[in-house]
Amino acid sequence: MAAGPELEVGFYAFDLAQLLMLNEPASVMDLGVNLDHGVSPYIDNEKCLITCQIAPSHRWIW
């Protein structure tokens, strides 16, 4: 995810994760760092961990 005009694109990753896990996120942990090296544009570095629980009614078929 980015912290600028690209912020909207980051939400697509959350929507896709929710769709693939067939459930709402149980927890979201985020860590962001702005790496400013005196150049433009600034470099944003962000990591996000999304944890989901699979509902008992949704079982994977192998």
C-alpha positions, 0 to 999 in steps of 0.5 A: 500500500502507498500513502499518496495518490496510490492509496485507493489501489491499496484498498483493492488488495484488502477487498481481494483478500476478503473475497479469497478468505470468504470472511472478514479480517480478524485483525490488521497490523500495519507498519509504515516508513517514509524513506525521505532521501531528499528527492521528489517524490518521496519513497513510502514503504509500508507493510500490512499483515491481514489475518482472517479466520475461515468460517466453519461453513466454508471448507476447502475441497481438495 
